[in-house]
Amino acid sequence: MDALLEENFQVADKDRLYRCPDRVLEHKQDLFIWLRQKWAELFQADFEVLLYDLTSTYFEGEMEEDPKAKRGYSRDSRPDCLQVVIALVVTPDGFPLAYEVMDGNTSEHKTLRPFLNHIENTYGKARRVWVMDRGIPTEAILREMREPGREIFYLVGTPQSRINKHEKKWLDLPWQKVRESVQVKLYEHEGELYVLARSDGRQAKETAMRRKRLARLLRKLRAMRHSLPGRDQLLLRIGAAKKEAGRAFGFVKIRLPLAEESVTRQTFSFQVEKSKLQKAQQRDGHYLLRSNLTAEDPAVLWTRYVQLTQIEAVFRSLKSDLGIRPVYHRLEKRVDAHILIAFLAYCLQVTLKNRLQIHAPGLTPTAVLEKLGTIQMIDVWIPTRDGRWLILPRYTQPAKDLQLLLEQIQLQLPSQPPPRITAPALPNAVNAPTTQSRLW
């Protein structure tokens, strides 16, 4: 870094690198405004459709100096750790528009209203469509979004209990084919459009996942019934099996021994509730979407909703590739700066991804970064007769395949850094190898 910037080597000192994010943090909003403009210039990025979701990242340590660090619903399967919640707005192309770091016990439905106001205040009012999963917006917020004059458009997943609420009306409606394996039914109610979608592919996947969990649960129950452990041990093992099976546990009816009964094959038995399982399988692959875009094409609504997987991909990249978890910092500002650096790294990644789609569609950002990682900077030290050192900083010449890649994505390496020469050595240190070693 010091050679590329033509600065003293202390530019990469640990404490200086820690202080730099502290200074960047106050410019967070200006950075995202500039990035939005840059993405619009480079890729003609569209910011009309916004995907909104939340994730969390956890801490290693007591975190007594960060008031945001609290226990809450952990999306990292680490309920034993303190955490913060991160809310993110991103476009279907993966460009982040804004994010916020919140207390670790923040509920999803409390986050949407501040974000709606933040986006309008930062980027102005515009025709935007907010795409969210169920559980994020409350009925009160959806009413506010439908108010005349404001009319913020939304597309949100809806619990299947609403399918049961209007079940008779759904039964009488015809299916409309919007894709090869996707069919929909449309129903308008109180100024909203309900879209009941059925995906054959998703149906097969959900059914297979349930069968896999159910089969694993039944194997464990059969093993318990074969070994017949003590009652307390049996309850513990069933509790562990219930946690692993998830919702599949609800399709098995279990008869447990009473407190005064011993565990026998008569007092401990189980059976699959087949009628309940069949009803669940009939609803597999069905989604109920809800929107105030009543005149929108249902195929467009379905396409927009499945784009929520894009925001999940952003979270996976942040957590797996870019090291946003776990967090080891203690101070609140350092934690916020750590998350900002991870997001800026993701901004570089998504910029590279969209650049590749234009110039080299067959390549992924990961593959390109692995190739570029073979270019290294080295210093060649050559001693002179008068006791000085001639230093030649050089990066390795790219191989032919890497040079072809650089040309394909239209990237050009900087010029080789200029040579440097040290000051004359002290008279008593001209021939002292220990001093030269320390200089090296």
C-alpha positions, 0 to 999 in steps of 0.5 A, a space after each residue: 500500500 505504501 508503494 502504490 500510494 507513494 507514502 511512508 510505510 506507516 500509512 498501513 500501520 494498524 492504529 492508522 487503519 483503525 482510525 480511518 474507518 472512524 473518519 469514514 463513518 460520518 460520510 456514510 450517507 454521502 458515500 451511498 448517494 455518490 455510489 447511486 449516481 455512479 451506478 446509474 452512470 455506469 450501468 443505467 441502474 434502476 432504483 424503482 423496485 426496492 427489496 427490503 429485509 433484515 439480518 443480524 451479526 453476532 459478537 465475540 465478547 461481553 460488549 459492555 461498551 456497545 449499547 446496541 449489542 443485545 440478545 434477540 432472534 438470531 439469524 445466525 443460529 447463535 442465540 448465545 451471543 449478543 448481536 446487532 440487527 442490520 436492515 438493508 434496502 437493495 435493488 434487484 440488481 444487487 445495488 445497496 441503497 441504504 442500510 442501518 445498524 439497530 439494536 440486537 433485539 429490534 423487531 422486524 415490524 418496527 423498522 419499516 416506517 423509519 426506512 420509508 422516511 429515510 429513503 424519501 428524505 435522502 433521495 426524494 419522492 419517486 415512484 418506488 415499489 417496496 418488496 418485502 417478506 411477510 412479518 415486516 409490515 404491519 397492517 397500520 403501515 400498509 394503510 399508511 402506504 395506501 393513503 391518498 397523496 402518499 401512495 407508496 407501492 408495495 408487494 409483500 408476502 402474506 401468511 397462508 391463513 389469509 388463503 383460508 379466510 377467502 378460501 371459497 372465493 379462491 376455489 371459484 377463480 380460474 388459474 392463469 398461467 404466467 410462466 411454464 411452471 407458475 400459475 396464479 389466481 387474482 382477487 381484489 379486496 378493499 383496494 388491494 390485489 391478492 395474488 395466489 401463486 402456485 409454483 410446481 418447482 417450489 411445490 416439489 422442493 417443499 414436499 421433498 424437504 418435509 419428507 426428509 425431515 419427517 423421515 429423519 424424525 420417524 427414524 429417531 422415534 423408532 430408535 427410542 421405542 426400540 431402546 425404551 430409555 427412562 422417562 426423563 431421558 425420553 423427554 430430553 431426546 424428544 425435545 431435541 428431535 422436535 427442535 431438529 424436525 421443525 414444523 415436520 414435528 407437528 405431523 406426528 402424534 405422540 403418546 407419552 407415558 404419564 409421570 407415574 408410568 414406566 416407558 413401555 411400547 404401550 405407554 410410548 407410541 406415535 403415528 403420522 397424522 396422514 390427513 393433516 399431512 395431505 392438506 399441507 402437501 396440497 398447499 406446498 408451492 403456494 404463495 399469497 402475495 398482496 399489493 396495492 398495484 392493482 393494475 399490475 401484470 401478475 407475472 411481473 408481481 411474481 417475478 419481483 417477489 422471487 427477486 427477494 432471493 437477491 437480498 439473501 444473496 447479499 447477506 450470504 456474501 457479507 457473511 461468508 466472503 466479506 467477514 461481517 461476522 463475527 464482530 470482535 470490536 468493543 466500541 460502538 463506533 468501531 462496530 459501525 465502522 466494521 459493518 460499513 467497510 464490509 458494505 463498501 467491500 460488497 459495493 466493489 463486488 457488485 460493481 465488478 459483478 455488473 461490469 462482468 455481465 457487460 464484458 465477460 458474462 461467463 465469469 463470476 466476481 469470485 473467479 476474477 478475484 482469485 485470478 487477480 490474487 496471483 498478482 503480488 507486489 515485491 521489493 527487490 533490494 540491491 546493495 551499492 558499493 557505498 553502503 546504500 540500497 537500491 529498492 525496486 518495487 515491482 508487481 509480478 507480470 500477469 500470465 497470458 490468461 490473466 492478461 487476457 482477462 484484464 483486457 476482457 474486463 477493460 482493467 489496466 494495471 498501474 505503471 511499475 512504481 519508481 525505484 528508491 534508494 536509501 540514504 548513505 549508511 553511517 561509517 561504522 555500519 557500512 559493512 554491518 550485516 545486522 544493520 542491513 538486516 534490520 533495514 530490510 
